[in-house]
Amino acid sequence: MHELSVALNILEIAESHARAQGASVIRKIKVRAGRFSGIEKEALEFCLEAARAGTLAASSAVEIETVPVTLRCPRCGPVTVLLEDFSLLCPNCSAVCAITSGRELEVEYIEVD
């Protein structure tokens, strides 16, 4: 389960930014995780809950936004939003598409006091 190392990195990033701002408490951490990033949202939530004990984020709220996978077809052009299907083939012409979003994994913001 690599979500634990991801959770530890998220907490490290959040604490580093909080300390740089002179904050003593992290109130909220907002994370964006793409559906194609390899991150399981529930596993990441569990790991963040377990790992934040004893940190500035011990009592923080955590929000994880799932970013959908979107593709761009080289023939058809328009971006197709995929909800559950991870096929990289265009549903209209079967060309191989480029992933334009859905691989993200980022701390979008933190709220501190």
Short mmCIF file of the C-alpha atoms (twelve columns), coordinates in Angstrom:
data_MODEL
# 
_entry.id   MODEL 
# 
loop_
_atom_site.group_PDB 
_atom_site.id 
_atom_site.type_symbol 
_atom_site.label_atom_id 
_atom_site.label_alt_id 
_atom_site.label_comp_id 
_atom_site.label_asym_id 
_atom_site.label_seq_id 
_atom_site.Cartn_x 
_atom_site.Cartn_y 
_atom_site.Cartn_z 
_atom_site.pdbx_PDB_model_num 
ATOM 1   C CA . MET A 1   0.000   0.000  0.000   1 
ATOM 2   C CA . HIS A 2   1.876   3.075  -1.240  1 
ATOM 3   C CA . GLU A 3   -0.855  5.365  0.074   1 
ATOM 4   C CA . LEU A 4   0.950   5.481  3.439   1 
ATOM 5   C CA . SER A 5   4.079   7.000  1.903   1 
ATOM 6   C CA . VAL A 6   1.868   9.409  -0.066  1 
ATOM 7   C CA . ALA A 7   0.033   10.379 3.158   1 
ATOM 8   C CA . LEU A 8   3.350   10.989 4.935   1 
ATOM 9   C CA . ASN A 9   4.518   13.185 2.045   1 
ATOM 10  C CA . ILE A 10  1.258   15.153 2.075   1 
ATOM 11  C CA . LEU A 11  1.624   15.776 5.805   1 
ATOM 12  C CA . GLU A 12  5.259   16.803 5.348   1 
ATOM 13  C CA . ILE A 13  4.272   19.309 2.658   1 
ATOM 14  C CA . ALA A 14  1.404   20.687 4.761   1 
ATOM 15  C CA . GLU A 15  3.526   21.010 7.915   1 
ATOM 16  C CA . SER A 16  6.366   22.668 6.013   1 
ATOM 17  C CA . HIS A 17  4.027   25.310 4.590   1 
ATOM 18  C CA . ALA A 18  2.254   25.784 7.934   1 
ATOM 19  C CA . ARG A 19  5.537   26.330 9.786   1 
ATOM 20  C CA . ALA A 20  6.725   28.741 7.076   1 
ATOM 21  C CA . GLN A 21  3.587   30.815 7.792   1 
ATOM 22  C CA . GLY A 22  4.159   30.657 11.562  1 
ATOM 23  C CA . ALA A 23  1.052   28.518 12.096  1 
ATOM 24  C CA . SER A 24  0.664   26.143 15.020  1 
ATOM 25  C CA . VAL A 25  -2.356  24.192 13.722  1 
ATOM 26  C CA . ILE A 26  -3.452  22.906 10.329  1 
ATOM 27  C CA . ARG A 27  -7.254  23.155 10.124  1 
ATOM 28  C CA . LYS A 28  -7.819  21.654 6.680   1 
ATOM 29  C CA . ILE A 29  -5.890  19.895 3.948   1 
ATOM 30  C CA . LYS A 30  -7.339  19.749 0.428   1 
ATOM 31  C CA . VAL A 31  -5.861  17.149 -1.918  1 
ATOM 32  C CA . ARG A 32  -6.622  16.525 -5.602  1 
ATOM 33  C CA . ALA A 33  -6.089  12.932 -6.749  1 
ATOM 34  C CA . GLY A 34  -6.708  11.886 -10.330 1 
ATOM 35  C CA . ARG A 35  -8.583  8.651  -11.031 1 
ATOM 36  C CA . PHE A 36  -5.591  7.510  -13.114 1 
ATOM 37  C CA . SER A 37  -3.002  8.437  -10.434 1 
ATOM 38  C CA . GLY A 38  -2.971  4.990  -8.860  1 
ATOM 39  C CA . ILE A 39  -4.275  6.336  -5.557  1 
ATOM 40  C CA . GLU A 40  -7.217  4.675  -3.821  1 
ATOM 41  C CA . LYS A 41  -9.156  7.476  -2.128  1 
ATOM 42  C CA . GLU A 42  -10.375 5.377  0.813   1 
ATOM 43  C CA . ALA A 43  -6.883  3.993  1.481   1 
ATOM 44  C CA . LEU A 44  -5.384  7.492  1.375   1 
ATOM 45  C CA . GLU A 45  -8.056  8.778  3.774   1 
ATOM 46  C CA . PHE A 46  -7.296  5.915  6.171   1 
ATOM 47  C CA . CYS A 47  -3.540  6.511  5.994   1 
ATOM 48  C CA . LEU A 48  -3.888  10.260 6.505   1 
ATOM 49  C CA . GLU A 49  -6.094  9.635  9.537   1 
ATOM 50  C CA . ALA A 50  -3.531  7.278  11.048  1 
ATOM 51  C CA . ALA A 51  -0.423  9.284  10.142  1 
ATOM 52  C CA . ARG A 52  -1.524  12.738 11.284  1 
ATOM 53  C CA . ALA A 53  -1.491  11.895 15.017  1 
ATOM 54  C CA . GLY A 54  1.143   14.023 16.735  1 
ATOM 55  C CA . THR A 55  1.434   16.452 13.813  1 
ATOM 56  C CA . LEU A 56  0.164   19.988 13.268  1 
ATOM 57  C CA . ALA A 57  -2.660  18.323 11.304  1 
ATOM 58  C CA . ALA A 58  -3.755  16.028 14.159  1 
ATOM 59  C CA . SER A 59  -7.278  17.475 14.254  1 
ATOM 60  C CA . SER A 60  -7.506  18.764 10.700  1 
ATOM 61  C CA . ALA A 61  -10.259 18.077 8.214   1 
ATOM 62  C CA . VAL A 62  -9.079  16.337 5.063   1 
ATOM 63  C CA . GLU A 63  -10.833 16.695 1.728   1 
ATOM 64  C CA . ILE A 64  -9.802  14.553 -1.219  1 
ATOM 65  C CA . GLU A 65  -11.210 15.596 -4.574  1 
ATOM 66  C CA . THR A 66  -11.208 12.931 -7.262  1 
ATOM 67  C CA . VAL A 67  -10.181 14.377 -10.628 1 
ATOM 68  C CA . PRO A 68  -11.829 12.555 -13.547 1 
ATOM 69  C CA . VAL A 69  -9.816  11.186 -16.438 1 
ATOM 70  C CA . THR A 70  -10.188 13.276 -19.577 1 
ATOM 71  C CA . LEU A 71  -8.818  12.476 -23.001 1 
ATOM 72  C CA . ARG A 72  -8.148  14.270 -26.272 1 
ATOM 73  C CA . CYS A 73  -8.595  12.368 -29.495 1 
ATOM 74  C CA . PRO A 74  -6.045  13.229 -32.218 1 
ATOM 75  C CA . ARG A 75  -8.713  12.736 -34.907 1 
ATOM 76  C CA . CYS A 76  -11.956 13.958 -33.310 1 
ATOM 77  C CA . GLY A 77  -10.423 16.668 -31.164 1 
ATOM 78  C CA . PRO A 78  -12.937 17.072 -28.351 1 
ATOM 79  C CA . VAL A 79  -12.036 16.040 -24.836 1 
ATOM 80  C CA . THR A 80  -13.972 13.054 -23.548 1 
ATOM 81  C CA . VAL A 81  -14.616 12.760 -19.818 1 
ATOM 82  C CA . LEU A 82  -14.471 9.196  -18.595 1 
ATOM 83  C CA . LEU A 83  -16.324 8.367  -15.413 1 
ATOM 84  C CA . GLU A 84  -15.651 4.651  -14.959 1 
ATOM 85  C CA . ASP A 85  -14.071 3.436  -18.189 1 
ATOM 86  C CA . PHE A 86  -10.295 3.701  -18.421 1 
ATOM 87  C CA . SER A 87  -10.053 2.794  -22.094 1 
ATOM 88  C CA . LEU A 88  -7.664  5.094  -23.929 1 
ATOM 89  C CA . LEU A 89  -9.503  4.558  -27.206 1 
ATOM 90  C CA . CYS A 90  -11.803 7.215  -28.609 1 
ATOM 91  C CA . PRO A 91  -15.422 6.062  -28.337 1 
ATOM 92  C CA . ASN A 92  -16.120 7.640  -31.757 1 
ATOM 93  C CA . CYS A 93  -13.206 6.532  -33.958 1 
ATOM 94  C CA . SER A 94  -11.113 4.125  -31.796 1 
ATOM 95  C CA . ALA A 95  -7.947  6.223  -32.130 1 
ATOM 96  C CA . VAL A 96  -5.552  6.176  -29.182 1 
ATOM 97  C CA . CYS A 97  -6.154  9.316  -27.120 1 
ATOM 98  C CA . ALA A 98  -3.841  11.416 -24.963 1 
ATOM 99  C CA . ILE A 99  -4.624  11.792 -21.276 1 
ATOM 100 C CA . THR A 100 -5.185  15.477 -20.495 1 
ATOM 101 C CA . SER A 101 -6.142  15.113 -16.824 1 
ATOM 102 C CA . GLY A 102 -6.660  12.480 -14.196 1 
ATOM 103 C CA . ARG A 103 -3.055  11.742 -13.245 1 
ATOM 104 C CA . GLU A 104 -2.804  14.604 -10.751 1 
ATOM 105 C CA . LEU A 105 -1.803  14.170 -7.140  1 
ATOM 106 C CA . GLU A 106 -1.382  17.492 -5.374  1 
ATOM 107 C CA . VAL A 107 -2.015  19.376 -2.184  1 
ATOM 108 C CA . GLU A 108 -4.319  22.107 -3.477  1 
ATOM 109 C CA . TYR A 109 -4.356  24.142 -0.274  1 
ATOM 110 C CA . ILE A 110 -4.101  24.073 3.488   1 
ATOM 111 C CA . GLU A 111 -5.960  26.187 6.062   1 
ATOM 112 C CA . VAL A 112 -3.950  27.087 9.151   1 
ATOM 113 C CA . ASP A 113 -4.146  29.019 12.416  1 
# 
